[in-house]
Amino acid sequence: MARINACRGKRGSQLSLGRYIRGQYLRRALPCLGLVLCLLLAPASKVSAAPPSRVLQLRDAGGQLAVGLGEISGAVRISAKDGVRVSTPRGGVLDEFSRAIRVVGEAGQGLRRSSLVWRVQIKAVRDEGAALALRQQVETDSGVSSYVIHDEPWYKVQVGNAASTEEAENLKARLQNLGYQDAWITRVEILEEKPSEQTAGTGAAFRLEDDSGAALLLIEEPQLMIEPINGHPVTLELPGSPPRSYRGHLRLTFLGQGKIQIVNIIDLEQYLYGVLGAELYSNNRDDLAALAAQAVAARTYSINSLGKHDREGFDLCATVHCQVYQGLERESDLIREAVDATTGLILVYEGRAISAVYHSNSGGATAGAEQVWSTRYSGYLRPKADEAVDPATDAMVELGKDRPGYSWEVQWPGDVLADLLRRYLQTELSMSVPDSAELRGLSVLKRDDLGRVQEIMITYGMSDGTELEYRVTKDKIRWVLRQPDGRILPSTRFELQVQEADGQIKEVSAVGNGNGHGLGLSQAGAVHMSRLGFGFEEILRHYYTDVELVELADYFQVMEAQLPWEEKGFVLNWTAVLGPDQGVQQVTDVLAWSPDGKSIAFGTEGEESGGLWIFDIYTGSLVQLLAEPVVDAVWKGDGSAIAAVSKVDEDGLRQLKVIEIGPSLAAGTDSLPISVLAEGTDIHSPIWLADSDLVLFSQNGMIYGTLDGVSIPVITGARTPAVSSSGRQLAFSRDGALWFYQLSSGAAVKVDLLDRVESLCWSPDGRYLAASAGEDVVVVSVVTDEITARFSGRSPIWSPDGGFLAYVSQQPDGKGEVRIWELESKSSAVLASAETDGIRGGVQWAASGRQLAHSIDGRLHLMAW
């Protein structure tokens, strides 16, 4: 394995990649705290990972990817050094050809076509190579299938297959306009072979020709495999495109009406040669670490994106929609070395392959995923100043500043900008601007802390004096505020200058930094770090937060373990962690999702950081509501308030408080109304009565109800109240028994099953009650008044559909586990495991959707499906 200078600069050490991985990464790879189950349904954001079954398909295919190269109508010319072999997907060889072949999709009219056509001949030469080069050039220029006819001693270059002289004349005029002045029309009789019995019929899909257009083979199979003999690269020529050579082999699929889909079947690692060459070409050895980092990012992105084009019949496309891939065209020895040295390495976050997106130049600062896309907070795609300490000088340097794409300026005349905005507001956001409206205003409404524009306002005025306002946010700003030539704006890190006169915009200029969305690895910054002496793993950790490097083989094993849960309908698509690096210390077992699932309230301990916090999973905002430790917290049903029990002094005094949550939350907590409803040393288990302002809570062995600041005892000698989702039943514990109380009728039923009940939780359908009783979780059937299950654990919480119960289990070795118990099978499995360090962690399932949070290691772990 090649050696990559991993930590030059101040350390001056040479580290073997293999030794480094064995000694550092793999000891931490796929940590216990990472997922052991596979949760959650279809991806809801651009940072979701491929499901286990899709990842395992790659393993079962021997690491072979299917890369879509495009769909064409016309002839596809295919060649290889020693010729090509044509076979069916089932392995049946149809024929072998030592020279180039042309594959044409039939239009559905049967096996035979007219043998008399008119072509435009542009030249006749004696050299076959020159004729083939000219054929390729005219095909690239015109996009029309072209041919080489060998008529000793001449090689004639002819274009098209016109059905009439009139059609040929039009083609001739077009070619002359392209510079082929010697073009003339000739009639050609195409000699076709008689179809063999195995291809006879009326449903031909493919016609194989030689360079003269003469038929070689007619094939009814809807799909062909074309492999290079002796494993040489296969060269593909499409009308209107330069020839490109590819490793692996080709799969051609007939789509009907002459259209063919072309897919490159290639080994993952060899595919990366072509990706790196297209995305970050270099043959400068100082860039080796940057290329290695790009290789890991591209490999991880490939794994994460599996399934992206399943409906089209391949894994990844060859464009910027996935990753740019151009085959062998831009490979270099250094690129192959970088890929080979990192073979099989991918990046994971919380046990899942990340969406390792990258861009050209950050312009001085990267962005957070939630700032660019309409998605949840990303724990590994975070905004930060793109800078590093130069090991040679100890000076802080801005990365990528001297690289292409760092700075730019765009200018628009007012009328040009008005038309561009009108057009792209419609195409990108379906916002209609009347043709008669005049552009009156363009301004920045919001920026992030690092200077990226988050929101702009576009104002058009009507003749009657009314104004139309259009707000554009996040990365869509680049797609709406297009450059005069229609290209998207390079980045959202810019300043606007608007010149107005007579109430109209005359000219606008934008001066900015960066090129691309700003997420993940900056290619310019990676090159800069590499040349400063940083290693590839340092580059990756700079651009992707809290990630680990793992071997793909190990990741396959994790996916194999998750496969049974995927079959139950669970596929994780998002996860995030908040801990000390995010300013969150010692998260407790107090966890409460907001009713809409967009925010989570959680408690923390510690002299400086203890209190109650709210984290918005879509904006990433973190706000402290209370500065004292809390022991309970619960949201009001409409999300407008939180009832919390907090410790207010060292003597154990507690207060039940209600915190009104409103629009001012994002700005801080100074203006949030907080009411104290009760005070004492034994206050716990607050709940809101459904569709009501009434709060129930336990105090001194009684259940109280409080409304408008007045508290009255509701049930004497009772504790741990829990209201069913329907609001019709109340459960509580009293005198070592479990009680069910019908709120509508007042009828009560006693169940002598449990003792030492700490908490109660209703299933969504009201048929089961889960209780934390001593060291056990007990599931009770409300219908039969019998225990359905009992197992070691605490803090049970039902999934939104009632099919699963999450709970915390303490293991003899000191580890804490979050486990999932399935109601139907009565079986459980581990979701997460970690050293608890004496922390009493909890778990909480959001009622609004498939989201779960836990805190068994003192950090806040969030996941969704």
Secondary structure by P-SEA (a helix, b strand, c coil): ccccccccccccccccaaaaaaacccccccccccccbbbbcccccccccccaaaaaaaaaaccbbbbbccccccbbbbbcccbbbbbccccccccccccbbbbbbbccccccccccbbbbbccccccaaaaaaaaaaaaaacccbbbbbbccccccccccccccaaaaaaaaaaaaaaccccbbbbbbbbbbcccccccccccccbbbbcccccccccccccbbbbbcccccbbbbbcccccbbbbcbbbbbbbccccbbbbbbbccaaaaaaaaaaaccccccccaaaaaaaaaaaaaaaaaaacccccccccccccccccbbbbccccccaaaaaaaaaaccbbbbcccccccccccccccccccccccccccccccccccccccccccccccccccccccccccbbbbbcaaaaaaaaaaaaaaaccbbbbccccccccccccccccccccbbbbbbbccccbbbbbbbcccccccccccccccccccccbbbbbbbccccccbbbbbbbbccccccccaaaaaaaaaacccaaaaaaacccbbbbbbaaaaaaaaaaaaaaaaabbbbcccccccccccccccccccccccccccccccccccccbbbbbbcccccbbbbcccccccbbbbcccccbbbbbbbccccccccbbbbbbccccccccccbbbbbcccccccccccccccccbbbbbcccbbbbbcccbbbbcccccccccccccccbbbbccccbbbbbcccccbbbbbccccccccccccccccbbbbbcccbbbbbcccccccccccccccccccccccccccccccccccccbbbbbccccbbbbcccccccccccbbbbbccccbbbbccccbbbbbcc
